Amino acid sequence: MILCVVRRYLGISPTEWDSLGWDYQQMYLDHLDADEEIPFHIDTPTPGESSGDVGPATRENVDIGASVLDLNAMRADLEEARKRRRGGPD
C-alpha cells in the first residue's frame, strides 16, 4: 500500500523508496498523512491499543469523482452502439 501511494503521489519508485533512510521515509509518510486531499492515513497507537491495529489505512468517504462518470449512461451508450452495429432494433 505504501509503495503504491508514494509512487502515485510522490513519483518515487520502489527502488528509490528502499534506498531512502527511515527518517526520510517517515517524513514523506507524515506529509502524505497530513494532506487531506490524499486518501491515505497511518493509524498510530493510542495507550492501551494493541500493536496489531497500527499501520496504513485508507480514508473512507473521500470524494473520488464518481459523480463525474455515469457508468449506467456509458453502459447504455455501449449497448446502443452494439445494437446499431448488429442492425438490431433501436
BELQUIWO-V437645 format. One record per pair of residues at least 4 apart in sequence whose ideal C-beta (glycine too) atoms are under 7 Angstrom apart, sorted by the first residue. I is the first residue (numbers start at 1). J is the second residue. If there is no record, write none. Layout:
[[I;J] [I;J]]
//
This chain:
[[1;5] [1;56] [2;6] [2;56] [3;7] [3;14] [3;17] [4;8] [5;9] [5;32] [5;40] [6;10] [6;12] [6;17] [6;28] [7;12] [7;13] [9;32] [9;38] [10;28] [12;16] [12;17] [13;17] [14;18] [15;19] [16;20] [17;25] [20;24] [20;25] [22;26] [23;27] [24;28] [25;29] [26;30] [27;31] [28;32] [29;33] [29;42] [30;34] [31;35] [32;38] [32;40] [33;40] [33;41] [33;42] [39;58] [39;59] [39;62] [40;56] [40;58] [40;59] [41;57] [41;59] [42;55] [42;56] [43;53] [43;54] [43;55] [43;57] [44;54] [45;49] [45;51] [45;53] [45;54] [49;53] [70;74] [71;75] [72;76] [73;77] [74;78] [75;79] [76;80] [77;81] [78;82] [79;83] [80;84] [81;85] [82;86] [83;88] [83;89]]
//
